[in-house]
């Protein structure tokens, strides 16, 4: 299986050369005044903030016919002007599927991978011809099985080769996938198929959440819950995934296997096909020491419900930029490793 090495996201440095010349036309000409410090800081911090939103009516049906004037956006409580608005946007869609192949999923992995394959076929059959999907597996390590592609057969081959093994490095998987998807053009989505919470990550919840927010990614956790009794489930992990979905504008699904899982993936596709794209340039937002800006998206019709990200990471008042959290990887490796559990489940590792 061909594997793509993971490298830090970001583009190459661009060099620009500015040639300056000045000619004095009169001895009385006054020198140009430098810009006010506040103005210079304001201009350097201006960025386009993108928001993907889905809207439902009281019955839970998706609403895709609203206009720009139906939405109001506030950044840290300050109303903002929506500069870009698209209804049922068809911007390119990048979907990273993160599938849990820890030991606890071994008996159900075959059914999960079959549903994921059907999901990707339906997703890429229609929509923008630039839509693409990638695949990550995670247990005690994270393996990037497929880089972004439209070749569903290649992804299916990787899915069929997965085997269950001990450990669940969920937060590391979200961090890695978010960094990989960050520079993709258009809409970005993480679909996480798992049965519980994290056990072996180097990262933590906050670092994973920040990475997803920095990438403008929407998270859809798909919780495969074969055990209905809370005593046998990782409820804390499920709550963490629910919070990740709420923060990024996605939603969590709790389903069993078979037809119910297929219906979940169908619903995700419907959500993606009826998304609104809102974007604005922050204006009039007082500087704070916090990099996180709280977003509030509301609708003129109070009976409708909107789901969208609850914030973004911008510039803090400090002049020194804060680098996003990163995880360490071995040179040349496309996987993140946690210390291997002392008693791993039997079965071949997904690493090659």
C-alpha positions as CSV (number, residue, x, y, z in Angstrom):
1,X,0.0,0.0,0.0
2,X,1.5,3.3,-1.0
3,X,1.6,5.8,1.8
4,X,2.1,9.5,1.7
5,X,4.5,11.0,4.1
6,X,3.1,13.6,6.5
7,X,4.8,16.9,6.5
8,X,3.9,20.2,8.3
9,X,1.3,22.2,6.4
10,X,2.1,25.6,5.0
11,X,3.4,27.0,1.7
12,X,6.8,27.9,0.7
13,X,8.1,31.3,1.5
14,X,7.4,34.0,-1.0
15,X,9.9,36.8,-1.5
16,X,8.8,40.2,-2.7
17,X,11.1,43.0,-3.6
18,X,9.9,46.6,-3.3
19,X,11.9,49.2,-5.1
20,X,11.5,52.7,-3.6
21,X,12.5,56.0,-5.1
22,X,11.9,59.4,-3.9
23,X,12.3,62.7,-5.7
24,X,12.1,66.1,-3.8
25,X,10.0,68.5,-5.9
26,X,10.3,71.4,-3.4
27,X,12.3,72.3,-0.4
28,X,9.2,73.1,1.5
29,X,7.6,69.6,1.0
30,X,6.7,68.0,4.3
31,X,7.8,64.4,4.9
32,X,5.1,61.8,4.7
33,X,3.5,61.0,8.1
34,X,3.8,57.4,9.3
35,X,0.5,55.6,9.8
36,X,-1.0,55.7,13.3
37,X,0.1,52.7,15.3
38,X,-3.4,51.4,15.8
39,X,-4.2,51.7,12.1
40,X,-1.1,49.7,11.2
41,X,-2.0,46.9,13.7
42,X,-5.6,46.8,12.5
43,X,-4.7,46.4,8.9
44,X,-2.1,43.6,9.6
45,X,-4.7,41.6,11.5
46,X,-7.5,41.8,8.9
47,X,-8.4,38.3,7.6
48,X,-11.4,36.8,5.9
49,X,-13.3,34.6,8.4
50,X,-15.3,31.8,6.7
51,X,-18.3,30.2,8.3
52,X,-20.2,27.1,7.0
53,X,-23.7,26.9,8.4
54,X,-26.7,24.6,8.2
55,X,-30.2,25.6,9.1
56,X,-33.2,23.5,10.1
57,X,-36.8,24.2,10.8
58,X,-38.7,23.1,13.9
59,X,-39.4,19.7,12.4
60,X,-35.6,19.1,11.8
61,X,-35.9,19.5,8.0
62,X,-33.0,21.3,6.3
63,X,-33.7,24.8,5.1
64,X,-31.7,25.9,2.0
65,X,-33.5,29.0,0.7
66,X,-32.5,31.8,3.1
67,X,-31.0,35.1,2.0
68,X,-27.9,37.0,3.3
69,X,-30.2,39.4,5.2
70,X,-31.6,36.5,7.2
71,X,-28.3,36.0,9.0
72,X,-26.5,38.1,11.6
73,X,-22.9,37.5,12.5
74,X,-21.2,38.9,15.7
75,X,-17.5,38.7,16.4
76,X,-16.9,39.0,20.2
77,X,-20.3,40.6,20.4
78,X,-19.6,43.2,17.6
79,X,-22.0,43.0,14.5
80,X,-20.2,42.3,11.3
81,X,-21.0,42.9,7.6
82,X,-21.3,39.6,5.6
83,X,-19.0,40.1,2.6
84,X,-19.5,36.7,1.0
85,X,-22.7,34.7,0.9
86,X,-23.5,31.5,-0.9
87,X,-26.6,29.4,-0.6
88,X,-26.1,25.6,-1.0
89,X,-22.5,26.4,-1.8
90,X,-20.8,24.1,-4.3
91,X,-17.3,25.1,-3.4
92,X,-14.8,22.2,-3.5
93,X,-15.3,19.8,-0.6
94,X,-12.4,18.0,1.1
95,X,-13.5,15.2,3.4
96,X,-11.1,13.5,5.7
97,X,-12.4,10.2,7.1
98,X,-10.9,9.1,10.4
99,X,-11.7,5.5,11.2
100,X,-11.0,4.0,14.6
101,X,-9.3,0.6,14.2
102,X,-8.5,0.1,17.9
103,X,-9.0,-3.3,19.5
104,X,-12.5,-2.6,20.6
105,X,-13.7,-2.1,17.0
106,X,-12.2,-5.3,15.6
107,X,-15.5,-7.3,15.5
108,X,-17.4,-4.5,13.8
109,X,-14.7,-3.1,11.6
110,X,-15.8,-4.9,8.5
111,X,-19.3,-3.4,8.6
112,X,-18.0,0.1,9.3
113,X,-15.5,0.0,6.4
114,X,-18.3,-1.2,4.0
115,X,-20.5,1.8,5.1
116,X,-17.6,4.2,4.7
117,X,-17.0,2.9,1.1
118,X,-20.7,3.4,0.2
119,X,-20.5,6.9,1.7
120,X,-17.5,8.0,-0.3
121,X,-19.0,6.6,-3.5
122,X,-22.2,8.6,-3.0
123,X,-20.3,11.7,-2.0
124,X,-18.0,11.8,-5.0
125,X,-20.6,10.7,-7.5
126,X,-22.2,14.1,-7.5
127,X,-21.2,17.6,-6.5
128,X,-18.1,19.6,-7.5
129,X,-15.6,17.6,-9.7
130,X,-12.9,18.9,-7.4
131,X,-14.4,17.2,-4.3
132,X,-11.9,14.7,-2.8
133,X,-11.5,12.4,0.2
134,X,-8.7,11.2,2.3
135,X,-8.4,8.3,4.8
136,X,-6.7,8.0,8.2
137,X,-6.8,5.0,10.6
138,X,-6.1,5.4,14.3
139,X,-5.4,3.0,17.2
140,X,-2.2,3.4,19.2
141,X,-0.8,5.1,16.1
142,X,-2.2,7.2,13.3
143,X,-1.6,6.2,9.7
144,X,-2.5,8.3,6.7
145,X,-3.8,5.6,4.5
146,X,-4.7,7.7,1.5
147,X,-4.0,11.3,0.6
148,X,-6.8,13.4,-0.9
149,X,-8.2,11.6,-4.0
150,X,-11.3,10.9,-6.0
151,X,-10.2,7.2,-6.5
152,X,-12.7,5.4,-4.2
153,X,-11.3,2.0,-5.2
154,X,-7.9,2.9,-3.8
155,X,-9.5,4.0,-0.5
156,X,-11.7,0.9,-0.4
157,X,-8.5,-1.2,-0.7
158,X,-7.0,0.5,2.3
159,X,-10.2,0.0,4.3
160,X,-10.3,-3.7,3.6
161,X,-6.7,-4.1,4.9
162,X,-7.4,-2.5,8.3
163,X,-7.1,-4.7,11.4
164,X,-8.0,-3.9,15.0
165,X,-5.2,-3.2,17.4
166,X,-5.1,-1.8,21.0
167,X,-5.1,1.9,21.9
168,X,-7.1,4.9,20.6
169,X,-5.2,8.1,19.7
170,X,-8.2,10.1,18.7
171,X,-6.9,13.6,19.5
172,X,-3.6,12.9,17.6
173,X,-5.7,11.8,14.6
174,X,-7.8,15.0,14.7
175,X,-4.6,17.1,15.0
176,X,-2.9,15.4,12.1
177,X,-5.9,15.4,9.8
178,X,-6.7,19.1,10.6
179,X,-3.1,20.2,9.8
180,X,-3.2,18.2,6.5
181,X,-6.6,19.7,5.5
182,X,-5.8,23.3,6.6
183,X,-4.4,24.5,3.2
184,X,-7.1,22.8,1.1
185,X,-9.2,25.1,-0.9
186,X,-13.0,25.4,-0.2
187,X,-14.9,23.5,2.4
188,X,-13.2,21.1,4.9
189,X,-14.8,18.3,6.8
190,X,-13.6,15.6,9.3
191,X,-15.8,12.5,9.6
192,X,-14.7,10.5,12.6
193,X,-16.0,6.9,12.9
194,X,-15.3,5.6,16.4
195,X,-16.8,3.8,19.4
196,X,-15.4,5.9,22.2
197,X,-12.9,8.2,23.6
198,X,-9.1,8.8,23.6
199,X,-6.7,6.5,25.4
200,X,-3.2,6.9,23.9
201,X,-2.7,10.4,22.4
202,X,0.2,12.7,22.9
203,X,-2.2,15.6,22.3
204,X,-5.2,16.6,24.4
205,X,-8.7,17.8,23.7
206,X,-7.8,21.5,23.6
207,X,-5.0,21.0,21.1
208,X,-7.2,18.9,18.8
209,X,-10.1,21.5,19.1
210,X,-7.7,24.4,18.3
211,X,-6.2,22.5,15.3
212,X,-9.7,21.9,13.8
213,X,-10.7,25.6,14.4
214,X,-7.5,26.8,12.7
215,X,-8.2,24.6,9.7
216,X,-11.8,25.9,9.4
217,X,-12.9,22.2,9.5
218,X,-16.3,21.0,10.4
219,X,-16.4,17.8,12.5
220,X,-19.0,15.1,12.2
221,X,-18.4,12.3,14.7
222,X,-20.1,9.1,14.0
223,X,-20.4,7.1,17.2
224,X,-20.9,3.4,16.6
225,X,-22.6,2.4,19.8
226,X,-23.1,-1.4,20.0
227,X,-23.6,-1.1,23.8
228,X,-26.7,0.9,24.8
229,X,-26.0,0.7,28.6
230,X,-23.8,3.6,29.7
231,X,-22.0,1.4,32.1
232,X,-20.2,-0.3,29.2
233,X,-19.5,2.9,27.2
234,X,-16.9,5.7,27.2
235,X,-19.5,8.4,28.0
236,X,-16.7,11.0,28.7
237,X,-15.2,10.4,25.2
238,X,-18.6,10.7,23.6
239,X,-19.2,14.0,25.3
240,X,-15.9,15.3,24.1
241,X,-16.8,14.4,20.5
242,X,-20.1,16.1,20.9
243,X,-18.4,19.3,22.1
244,X,-16.0,19.1,19.1
245,X,-18.9,18.9,16.8
246,X,-20.7,21.8,18.4
247,X,-17.6,24.0,18.3
248,X,-17.0,23.5,14.6
249,X,-20.6,23.6,13.4
250,X,-21.0,19.9,12.8
251,X,-23.2,17.4,14.7
252,X,-22.7,14.0,16.4
253,X,-24.5,10.8,15.3
254,X,-25.0,7.8,17.5
255,X,-25.9,4.8,15.4
256,X,-25.7,1.1,15.4
257,X,-24.3,-0.8,12.4
258,X,-26.0,-1.8,9.1
259,X,-28.8,0.3,7.6
260,X,-28.7,2.8,10.5
261,X,-25.0,3.6,9.8
262,X,-25.7,4.0,6.1
263,X,-28.6,6.5,6.9
264,X,-26.1,8.5,9.0
265,X,-23.8,8.9,6.1
266,X,-26.7,9.9,3.9
267,X,-27.7,12.6,6.3
268,X,-24.1,13.9,6.4
269,X,-24.2,14.2,2.6
270,X,-27.5,16.1,2.7
271,X,-26.0,18.5,5.3
272,X,-23.0,19.1,3.1
273,X,-25.2,19.7,0.0
274,X,-27.3,22.4,1.8
275,X,-24.6,24.4,3.5
276,X,-24.5,28.2,3.5
277,X,-21.1,29.9,3.2
278,X,-20.8,33.2,5.1
279,X,-17.6,35.2,5.2
280,X,-16.6,38.6,6.7
281,X,-13.6,40.8,7.4
282,X,-13.5,41.6,11.1
283,X,-14.2,45.3,11.8
284,X,-14.4,47.2,15.0
285,X,-13.5,44.3,17.3
286,X,-11.5,45.6,20.3
287,X,-8.2,43.8,20.8
288,X,-7.9,41.3,23.6
289,X,-5.2,39.1,25.0
290,X,-7.1,36.0,23.9
291,X,-6.5,34.6,20.4
292,X,-9.9,33.0,20.3
293,X,-12.8,35.2,19.0
294,X,-16.3,34.1,19.9
295,X,-18.7,34.0,17.0
296,X,-22.5,34.2,17.3
297,X,-24.6,33.5,14.2
298,X,-28.3,34.2,14.5
299,X,-31.3,34.2,12.2
300,X,-34.1,36.7,11.7
301,X,-36.6,33.9,12.1
302,X,-36.3,32.7,15.7
303,X,-38.1,29.4,14.9
304,X,-35.1,28.2,12.7
305,X,-32.0,26.7,14.2
306,X,-28.5,27.4,12.8
307,X,-25.4,25.2,13.3
308,X,-22.1,26.9,12.7
309,X,-18.6,27.2,14.3
310,X,-18.6,29.1,17.6
311,X,-15.4,31.0,17.0
312,X,-12.0,31.3,15.3
313,X,-8.4,32.0,16.3
314,X,-7.2,35.4,15.3
315,X,-4.4,37.8,16.5
316,X,-4.0,38.5,20.2
317,X,-3.0,41.9,21.6
318,X,0.6,40.7,22.1
319,X,2.9,41.5,19.2
320,X,4.5,38.1,19.4
321,X,2.6,35.5,17.3
322,X,1.7,32.2,19.0
323,X,2.5,29.2,16.9
324,X,-0.3,26.5,16.7
325,X,0.3,23.4,18.7
326,X,2.0,20.6,16.7
327,X,2.9,17.0,17.5
328,X,6.2,15.4,16.9
329,X,6.7,12.7,14.4
330,X,9.6,10.5,13.5
331,X,11.6,11.8,10.4
332,X,10.1,10.5,7.2
333,X,7.1,8.9,9.0
334,X,3.5,9.5,8.1
335,X,2.2,8.2,11.4
336,X,2.1,9.4,14.9
337,X,3.0,6.9,17.6
338,X,2.1,6.8,21.2
339,X,3.8,4.3,23.6
340,X,2.5,0.9,22.5
341,X,0.1,-0.6,25.0
342,X,1.6,-3.5,27.0
343,X,-1.0,-6.1,25.7
344,X,-2.0,-5.2,22.1
345,X,-4.7,-7.1,20.4
346,X,-3.6,-9.7,18.0
347,X,-3.7,-8.8,14.3
348,X,-1.4,-7.2,11.8
349,X,-0.6,-3.5,12.3
350,X,-1.9,-1.0,9.7
351,X,1.7,0.4,9.5
352,X,3.8,-0.9,6.6
